[in-house]
């Protein structure tokens, strides 16, 4: 079981690519100049690297003094609030190629993607959910604004990655009985979809 937990930790860490983050946000000349300006201010005041837990911070485009690291770094700035838009055209190409594309709303409900544009998506209830209620998915057609969509994923890709993880887990957890294995795989699939996809 320890190997399973270790693998889940590795998957959690794999989500974050620090080099990509640096390349995207911190490598520009503007970002380097900004950091250099704050470091120079800190050195000038004699507080650089002293471990006092305070940062030099900007307010209104000028250095305003020092404040707690947690307050300065935790502030919701516009640059931190921007989210990459969902490219519905890309997902529609996948649908047209016959792939299962799943839309998750912000409440966690899943739908099958049927169409859409840059403002909304047309969906039907996910075939598994509709089947449980004995309703044909085509009768559940609806339009959801993109502002209420959390993510869009290709279910085939999620299942393929999940199956690789499950194969590893089966190999490592031979001593579990069938009920425990099924419960573990159900929990892991939910965790995998939430954290990795």
N, C-alpha and C positions, 0 to 999 in steps of 0.2 A: 504494500500500500504506500510505502514511503516513496517508491519510484514513481508512482502515479502522481502523488502530490508534487514531487520535484518536476515532473513533466508539465503539470499545470502551471507551475511557477515559470518555467521556461517559456511556455506559450504566452503567458501574461507579459513577460519581458519582451518577447519577440514583437509584440504589437507596436512598441515604440522604437523608432529608428532615429537615434540622436544625430547621426551624420546628416540624414535627410533634413531634420529640423534645422540644423545649423545652416545647411546649404540654402534652405528655403527662407529662413527668417534672419539669421545673424551674419551671413557672409557679405551682405551688401555694404558698399562704402558708407552709406548713411548710418547703418547699424553700428559699424566699426567706429565711426566718428562719434556717435552718441555714447558708446561705452567708454571711449577714450576721454571724452569730456567729463563724464562722471568720475572716472578713475583719477583724472588730474585734479578735480575738485577735492576728492577724498585725500589725495596726497598733500595738497596745499593746506588742508585743515589738520593734517597729521593723524587722520583716522583710518588710513588705508590699511586693511588687513589686521586691525587690532582686535577683531572678534567682538565688537560692541553690539552686534546684532542690528545695526542701523545702516540704511542705504541713503546715498545722496539721491534725491528725487526731483523730477521735473513737474512743474505745474505751469500750465500756460506757455509751454515751450522754453521756459527758463528754469535753471536750478533753483529750487525753493528752500533748500536746506536738507536736513536729515529727518528720516522717519523710520519706524520699525520695518524690517525686511518683510514681515508677513503682510503688513498693510500695503507697502509699496508694490510688492510683487503680486499681491492678490487682487489688485484693483482691476476691475473689468474695463479695459480700454477698448476702443472701437476695433483696433487691430486684432485683439484677442477674441472678440465676439464674432468676427466674420467667419462664415462657414462656406466651404466649397459647395456650390450649387449641385443639384442632382441633374445629371445629363440624361434626360428622359429619352432622347433620340438614340443614344448608345444602347439603352435597355430595350428599346423597341426593335432595334436590329437583332438583338438576342432572341426576342419573342418571335420575330419573323423567321429566324433560323430554327425554330422549334424548341428552344430552351425554356425551361420553367423559370420564370422570373417572379420573385416574391417581393411584395411591397409591405413594409412594416410601418404602421402608424405610430405616433408618439405614445399611444397607450399600450403598444405591444401586439395589437391585433394584426394578423397577416392576411394578405389578399394576393390574388393572381393579377399581374399587370396585363391589361388588354389594350391600352392606348394612352396617349397623353401629349402634352406640350410643355412649354416652360412655366406654366402657371398651375396646372393640375394634372392628375392622372386618372384614367378610367380603369376601374378594377372590378373584379368579382370576388366573392368570398373564396378563400383558399379551398381547394378541392377536398382536403381532409376535413376541414371544419364544416363545410357544407354537407359532406357525406354523413357526418355524425347526426346532423339535424334532418336528414332525408330531404334536402332541398337541392335542386339542380343548381350548380354555380351560376349558370347563365341568368337565372332569375334574380340574382343578387347584384346585378350591375349597378355601379354607383360612381360618382366623381368625387375625388378627394383633392382639396387644394394642396400644393406642394408644401405649404407652411405647416401642414399637419403630418407630413411624411417624415419618418425618422431615417429610414434607409431603404434601399432597393438592392437586392442580392439575387444572384443566379443560384437557385436551389441546388442545381447539379454540382456546382463548385463547392458549396458548403457540405453536401453529402459526401463528395469525393474526399475532401480533407478530413471530415469527420470519420469516414471509414478507415483512413490510414491510422488515425489516433486510436480507434477502437481495436484495430488489428494489433497494434502495439500493446494496448491494455489487456487484451485477451491473452497475449503471450506472457505478459508479466503477472497476470492475476489468475493463474490456473487453479489456485486453491479456493477461490470463491465458488459458492454453489450457484445454480442457474438463477434463482430469484435475486441474489445479491448482484450478480453480473448484469441482469436486466435493469435493476434499479440504478446501478452505477452508470450504465450506458445512457439511460434516460436523463439523469442529472447532468452528465457530461455533455450530452447533446445540447441541452438548454444552456449550459454554461458556455459552450463553444459558440453557439449562435449569438449569445449576448456579448461575449468578450472578444471573440476573434473576428467574426464577420461584420 
